[in-house]
Amino acid sequence: MAVERISSDADLDAILALEEASFNNPTTREWYEGELKRPDVCFIYVLRAPAHRVAAFCAFWLIAEQAHINNLAVLPELRGQGLGTQLLAAIVDEAAHRGASEVTLEVRESNTAALRLYAKAGFERAGVRKNYYTSPVEDAFILSRKSR
Ligand SMILES: CC(C)(COP(=O)(O)OP(=O)(O)OC[C@H]1O[C@@H](n2cnc3c(N)ncnc32)[C@H](O)[C@@H]1OP(=O)(O)O)[C@@H](O)C(=O)NCCC(=O)NCCS
């Protein structure tokens, strides 16, 4: 399995389908198309698996020494097999390689699977954003870890 930067319209279509399958408020095609125009700030990676061109994806921003993960998801049928862990480790390494000293993200307080994934990867709670999410309204935990 390989972690590669997004490289085609087919990759974007697969990411958008995975967004739809994973989130109540999926990120839009317009957002991705806008972010793809600033490849020095926004980094979008896909995890390739033998039978799946896009088994998982992650998008992060890199601003100065801070990387911020915007989105990360694994295909529903491939969850619970370590792919999220593998992709997240590759993203932290990639962010460090590109100069990040810290990686941050926000996660819904009820997202147990994601909270465990991040805790296992060394992320710790750095704060709370009250009522950050809609549909349903929920707090976000801000998590962070050093990347090097
Ligand atoms: C969160 C997500 C990316 C995890 O990906 P994954 O490939 O299933 O994760 P892994 O198999 O690497 O599991 C990592 C850890 O997460 C925890 N975990 C995974 N799925 C879980 C579940 N359904 N319930 C509880 N814990 C779970 C486990 O602790 C696991 O470690 P362990 O197996 O050693 O105990 C995946 O569930 C997903 O795509 N969810 C929808 C999108 C999402 O919520 N993204 C995060 C936004 S911040």
The ligand as an SDF file (V2000), in Angstrom:
LIG
                    3D

 48 50  0  0  0  0  0  0  0  0999 V2000
  -11.7830    7.3610   12.1810 C   0  0  0  0  0  0  0  0  0  0  0  0
  -11.3130    6.4460   11.0490 C   0  0  0  0  0  0  0  0  0  0  0  0
  -10.4890    7.2650   10.0610 C   0  0  0  0  0  0  0  0  0  0  0  0
  -10.4560    5.3020   11.6350 C   0  0  0  0  0  0  0  0  0  0  0  0
   -9.9030    4.5680   10.5580 O   0  0  0  0  0  0  0  0  0  0  0  0
   -9.6160    2.9840   10.6940 P   0  0  0  0  0  0  0  0  0  0  0  0
   -8.8390    2.5530    9.5140 O   0  0  0  0  0  0  0  0  0  0  0  0
  -10.8700    2.2710   10.9930 O   0  0  0  0  0  0  0  0  0  0  0  0
   -8.6820    2.9890   12.0080 O   0  0  0  0  0  0  0  0  0  0  0  0
   -7.6960    1.8290   12.4820 P   0  0  0  0  0  0  0  0  0  0  0  0
   -8.1840    0.5140   11.9780 O   0  0  0  0  0  0  0  0  0  0  0  0
   -6.3150    2.2420   12.1500 O   0  0  0  0  0  0  0  0  0  0  0  0
   -7.9320    1.8900   14.0430 O   0  0  0  0  0  0  0  0  0  0  0  0
   -7.2100    2.7520   14.8820 C   0  0  0  0  0  0  0  0  0  0  0  0
   -7.8040    2.7290   16.2850 C   0  0  0  0  0  0  0  0  0  0  0  0
   -9.0310    3.4090   16.2780 O   0  0  0  0  0  0  0  0  0  0  0  0
   -9.9540    2.7450   17.1470 C   0  0  0  0  0  0  0  0  0  0  0  0
  -11.1360    2.3650   16.3660 N   0  0  0  0  0  0  0  0  0  0  0  0
  -11.2290    2.1400   15.0430 C   0  0  0  0  0  0  0  0  0  0  0  0
  -12.5010    1.8910   14.7180 N   0  0  0  0  0  0  0  0  0  0  0  0
  -13.2100    1.9590   15.8520 C   0  0  0  0  0  0  0  0  0  0  0  0
  -14.5850    1.8230   16.1560 C   0  0  0  0  0  0  0  0  0  0  0  0
  -15.4920    1.5620   15.2140 N   0  0  0  0  0  0  0  0  0  0  0  0
  -14.9670    1.9890   17.4470 N   0  0  0  0  0  0  0  0  0  0  0  0
  -14.0710    2.2610   18.4080 C   0  0  0  0  0  0  0  0  0  0  0  0
  -12.7380    2.4110   18.1790 N   0  0  0  0  0  0  0  0  0  0  0  0
  -12.3410    2.2580   16.9110 C   0  0  0  0  0  0  0  0  0  0  0  0
   -9.2410    1.5480   17.7250 C   0  0  0  0  0  0  0  0  0  0  0  0
   -8.7400    1.9220   18.9970 O   0  0  0  0  0  0  0  0  0  0  0  0
   -8.1220    1.3290   16.7650 C   0  0  0  0  0  0  0  0  0  0  0  0
   -6.9730    0.8130   17.3510 O   0  0  0  0  0  0  0  0  0  0  0  0
   -6.8970   -0.7340   17.7570 P   0  0  0  0  0  0  0  0  0  0  0  0
   -7.5190   -1.4990   16.6360 O   0  0  0  0  0  0  0  0  0  0  0  0
   -5.4400   -0.9950   17.9350 O   0  0  0  0  0  0  0  0  0  0  0  0
   -7.6720   -0.8200   19.0220 O   0  0  0  0  0  0  0  0  0  0  0  0
  -12.5390    5.7830   10.3210 C   0  0  0  0  0  0  0  0  0  0  0  0
  -13.3830    5.2100   11.2910 O   0  0  0  0  0  0  0  0  0  0  0  0
  -13.3370    6.7430    9.4740 C   0  0  0  0  0  0  0  0  0  0  0  0
  -13.0390    6.9480    8.3050 O   0  0  0  0  0  0  0  0  0  0  0  0
  -14.3860    7.3630   10.0740 N   0  0  0  0  0  0  0  0  0  0  0  0
  -15.2450    8.3040    9.3610 C   0  0  0  0  0  0  0  0  0  0  0  0
  -14.5230    9.6020    9.0780 C   0  0  0  0  0  0  0  0  0  0  0  0
  -14.0180   10.2700   10.3390 C   0  0  0  0  0  0  0  0  0  0  0  0
  -14.6870   10.3100   11.3590 O   0  0  0  0  0  0  0  0  0  0  0  0
  -12.8090   10.8490   10.2380 N   0  0  0  0  0  0  0  0  0  0  0  0
  -12.1690   11.5640   11.3180 C   0  0  0  0  0  0  0  0  0  0  0  0
  -12.5330   12.9900   11.2690 C   0  0  0  0  0  0  0  0  0  0  0  0
  -11.6870   13.9310   12.5220 S   0  0  0  0  0  0  0  0  0  0  0  0
  1  2  1  0
  2  3  1  0
  2  4  1  0
  2 36  1  0
  4  5  1  0
  5  6  1  0
  6  7  2  0
  6  8  1  0
  6  9  1  0
  9 10  1  0
 10 11  2  0
 10 12  1  0
 10 13  1  0
 13 14  1  0
 14 15  1  0
 15 16  1  0
 15 30  1  0
 16 17  1  0
 17 18  1  0
 17 28  1  0
 18 19  1  0
 18 27  1  0
 19 20  2  0
 20 21  1  0
 21 22  1  0
 21 27  2  0
 22 23  1  0
 22 24  2  0
 24 25  1  0
 25 26  2  0
 26 27  1  0
 28 29  1  0
 28 30  1  0
 30 31  1  0
 31 32  1  0
 32 33  2  0
 32 34  1  0
 32 35  1  0
 36 37  1  0
 36 38  1  0
 38 39  2  0
 38 40  1  0
 40 41  1  0
 41 42  1  0
 42 43  1  0
 43 44  2  0
 43 45  1  0
 45 46  1  0
 46 47  1  0
 47 48  1  0
M  END
$$$$
